[in-house]
Amino acid sequence: MSGTAVPAESTEVVIAGAGPAGLVLGNLLLAAGVRCIIVERQSRAHVEERARAGFLAANTVRVLTENGLADGLLKDGQQHDTCAFRTDAGEFLLNYGSLGRGEAHTVYPQQHLVRDLVAEFLARGGDLRFETPVTGITGLTTDRPEVTAQSPDGAAIRLRPRFVAGCDGRHGIARTAVPAEAARRYRRDHGVTWLALLAAAPQSMAAVAYAVHEDGFAGHMARTPDITRYYLQVPRGESPADWPDTRVWAELAHRMRADRHGPLHEGPILERRIVDMNSDVLDPIQYGRLFLVGDAAGLISPAAAKGANLAVMAAEILAEGLVPALRSGDEQRLTRYSADCLPRIWRAQEFSHWMIDLLHGPAGTGDDAVFLRALQQARLESLRTSRRHQDHFAENYVGI
Ligand SMILES: Cc1cc2nc3c(=O)[nH]c(=O)nc-3n(C[C@H](O)[C@H](O)[C@H](O)COP(=O)(O)OP(=O)(O)OC[C@H]3O[C@@H](n4cnc5c(N)ncnc54)[C@H](O)[C@@H]3O)c2cc1C
């Protein structure tokens, strides 16, 4: 156990999961004087080293800044306002920071954000229990639901909070506590797989680059001055072991058309993982006294870099509902939680789905594949030439 222990019986909110959703929610509740516990399955080192997102939307930076959680990202985050699309026809740049609402991204690795949020929660006296998986969530339609967890020494912990926040991600236990008949599940396998790579190399170009290629998509995204994220579309079922460093760099250079646009800065590949593009949204994202936040509420493919940003958005909305509910019994905001979050989740899903279609053409020479690839080119051409399309893109690309 870390931090100051709060007696389990007096806990008002149990938060399952110490990812961006749980940690932002925990910090906001703690600042408002709400007694809460964050219970996390993994070790502190594990969550602080887990590399995933990096592109933070303006709304995310606002939430973190307004709540005193942005020191690290304001100090070390980089501003990014341009993306590039590479096709057979050449490259075009979109300075999205000057389009739409004029918003830019702040690039700050998710694991650094998690590290900052953990440190702040503990510094504020928060109770954060690592290596303590939640094993059961019951009694959600009563005044005092029960959350059971297993402490690192194997002992069972029983918590009886007023509310439970399910911030335990896509494979967590919280969404399984929602009975099938109580929520509709919307799922889609987008049929696309990425090999997500982290290279110990500086970025190769100033912009985020999306390479649309008949052999598959390739992406380039800055992370820190020494680390760059790359993506390669690979066939479903492929293993990271199929992609040694030499093959990765040769394929990236080929799809990024390095011969025409300049070489890539190569370095050792630090991490390679397979990511299948899936969406999975529940509606509503509340059941009794349980509220789902972040990936637990709505998994989104990383094609448009929205997941962590949606997690922070929903954490703020939930905190704004829980505080008056606990302080004065006013549950008006809280009962609107699903209705407030879901339209934003769906708008992000729509844009993410559009990005998937924009970036991935089907392989093959059949009628369907050829037709869909021609549509893909038409979409890219519209984005290259239409100012209105560019404004719409910019608004959705950075916005939440
Ligand atoms: C390769 C990749 C790149 C991405 N890039 C971006 C990007 O640029 N921008 C962006 O916005 N998003 C991006 N995302 C998505 C983003 O990382 C996720 O949406 C984000 O982590 C969701 O945060 P969360 O707190 O909801 O869930 P998580 O970060 O998954 O946290 C959930 C936590 O719950 C814990 N947990 C699970 N089960 C239990 C249990 N039973 N008991 C207790 N704890 C439990 C887990 O260990 C975990 O720590 C990317 C994702 C990937 C995979």
The ligand as an SDF file (V2000), in Angstrom:
LIG
                    3D

 53 58  0  0  0  0  0  0  0  0999 V2000
   -0.2040    1.7140  -29.2960 C   0  0  0  0  0  0  0  0  0  0  0  0
   -1.2240    2.6760  -28.7300 C   0  0  0  0  0  0  0  0  0  0  0  0
   -1.1280    4.0300  -29.0200 C   0  0  0  0  0  0  0  0  0  0  0  0
   -2.0710    4.9190  -28.5180 C   0  0  0  0  0  0  0  0  0  0  0  0
   -1.9520    6.2620  -28.8170 N   0  0  0  0  0  0  0  0  0  0  0  0
   -2.8440    7.1360  -28.3040 C   0  0  0  0  0  0  0  0  0  0  0  0
   -2.6850    8.5700  -28.4960 C   0  0  0  0  0  0  0  0  0  0  0  0
   -1.7340    9.0640  -29.1340 O   0  0  0  0  0  0  0  0  0  0  0  0
   -3.6160    9.4030  -27.9290 N   0  0  0  0  0  0  0  0  0  0  0  0
   -4.6570    8.9050  -27.1830 C   0  0  0  0  0  0  0  0  0  0  0  0
   -5.4820    9.7020  -26.6940 O   0  0  0  0  0  0  0  0  0  0  0  0
   -4.8260    7.5800  -26.9550 N   0  0  0  0  0  0  0  0  0  0  0  0
   -3.9350    6.6760  -27.4840 C   0  0  0  0  0  0  0  0  0  0  0  0
   -4.0590    5.3530  -27.2020 N   0  0  0  0  0  0  0  0  0  0  0  0
   -5.1590    4.8820  -26.3260 C   0  0  0  0  0  0  0  0  0  0  0  0
   -4.8510    5.1100  -24.8440 C   0  0  0  0  0  0  0  0  0  0  0  0
   -3.6010    4.5760  -24.5050 O   0  0  0  0  0  0  0  0  0  0  0  0
   -5.9460    4.4760  -23.9820 C   0  0  0  0  0  0  0  0  0  0  0  0
   -7.2030    4.8850  -24.4840 O   0  0  0  0  0  0  0  0  0  0  0  0
   -5.8110    4.9000  -22.5100 C   0  0  0  0  0  0  0  0  0  0  0  0
   -4.7580    4.1990  -21.8900 O   0  0  0  0  0  0  0  0  0  0  0  0
   -7.1160    4.6430  -21.7380 C   0  0  0  0  0  0  0  0  0  0  0  0
   -6.9330    4.9840  -20.3930 O   0  0  0  0  0  0  0  0  0  0  0  0
   -7.7570    4.2380  -19.2510 P   0  0  0  0  0  0  0  0  0  0  0  0
   -7.3170    4.8390  -17.9730 O   0  0  0  0  0  0  0  0  0  0  0  0
   -9.1780    4.2000  -19.6010 O   0  0  0  0  0  0  0  0  0  0  0  0
   -7.2680    2.7070  -19.3680 O   0  0  0  0  0  0  0  0  0  0  0  0
   -5.8350    2.0660  -19.1230 P   0  0  0  0  0  0  0  0  0  0  0  0
   -4.7620    3.0310  -19.4370 O   0  0  0  0  0  0  0  0  0  0  0  0
   -5.8670    0.7590  -19.8390 O   0  0  0  0  0  0  0  0  0  0  0  0
   -5.8030    1.8150  -17.5660 O   0  0  0  0  0  0  0  0  0  0  0  0
   -6.6050    0.8090  -16.9560 C   0  0  0  0  0  0  0  0  0  0  0  0
   -5.8860    0.3340  -15.7050 C   0  0  0  0  0  0  0  0  0  0  0  0
   -6.7140   -0.6110  -15.0240 O   0  0  0  0  0  0  0  0  0  0  0  0
   -5.9030   -1.6730  -14.5420 C   0  0  0  0  0  0  0  0  0  0  0  0
   -6.7560   -2.8440  -14.3030 N   0  0  0  0  0  0  0  0  0  0  0  0
   -7.2430   -3.7260  -15.2110 C   0  0  0  0  0  0  0  0  0  0  0  0
   -7.9790   -4.6670  -14.5940 N   0  0  0  0  0  0  0  0  0  0  0  0
   -7.9570   -4.3790  -13.2710 C   0  0  0  0  0  0  0  0  0  0  0  0
   -8.5290   -4.9750  -12.1160 C   0  0  0  0  0  0  0  0  0  0  0  0
   -9.2700   -6.0970  -12.1880 N   0  0  0  0  0  0  0  0  0  0  0  0
   -8.3100   -4.4090  -10.9310 N   0  0  0  0  0  0  0  0  0  0  0  0
   -7.5630   -3.2680  -10.8120 C   0  0  0  0  0  0  0  0  0  0  0  0
   -6.9850   -2.6620  -11.8640 N   0  0  0  0  0  0  0  0  0  0  0  0
   -7.1870   -3.2100  -13.0910 C   0  0  0  0  0  0  0  0  0  0  0  0
   -4.8560   -1.8440  -15.6150 C   0  0  0  0  0  0  0  0  0  0  0  0
   -3.7070   -2.4970  -15.1320 O   0  0  0  0  0  0  0  0  0  0  0  0
   -4.5880   -0.3980  -16.0130 C   0  0  0  0  0  0  0  0  0  0  0  0
   -3.5370    0.1790  -15.2660 O   0  0  0  0  0  0  0  0  0  0  0  0
   -3.1260    4.4400  -27.6900 C   0  0  0  0  0  0  0  0  0  0  0  0
   -3.2120    3.0810  -27.3850 C   0  0  0  0  0  0  0  0  0  0  0  0
   -2.2730    2.2020  -27.8910 C   0  0  0  0  0  0  0  0  0  0  0  0
   -2.3910    0.7210  -27.5520 C   0  0  0  0  0  0  0  0  0  0  0  0
  1  2  1  0
  2  3  1  0
  2 52  2  0
  3  4  2  0
  4  5  1  0
  4 50  1  0
  5  6  2  0
  6  7  1  0
  6 13  1  0
  7  8  2  0
  7  9  1  0
  9 10  1  0
 10 11  2  0
 10 12  1  0
 12 13  2  0
 13 14  1  0
 14 15  1  0
 14 50  1  0
 15 16  1  0
 16 17  1  0
 16 18  1  0
 18 19  1  0
 18 20  1  0
 20 21  1  0
 20 22  1  0
 22 23  1  0
 23 24  1  0
 24 25  2  0
 24 26  1  0
 24 27  1  0
 27 28  1  0
 28 29  2  0
 28 30  1  0
 28 31  1  0
 31 32  1  0
 32 33  1  0
 33 34  1  0
 33 48  1  0
 34 35  1  0
 35 36  1  0
 35 46  1  0
 36 37  1  0
 36 45  1  0
 37 38  2  0
 38 39  1  0
 39 40  1  0
 39 45  2  0
 40 41  1  0
 40 42  2  0
 42 43  1  0
 43 44  2  0
 44 45  1  0
 46 47  1  0
 46 48  1  0
 48 49  1  0
 50 51  2  0
 51 52  1  0
 52 53  1  0
M  END
$$$$
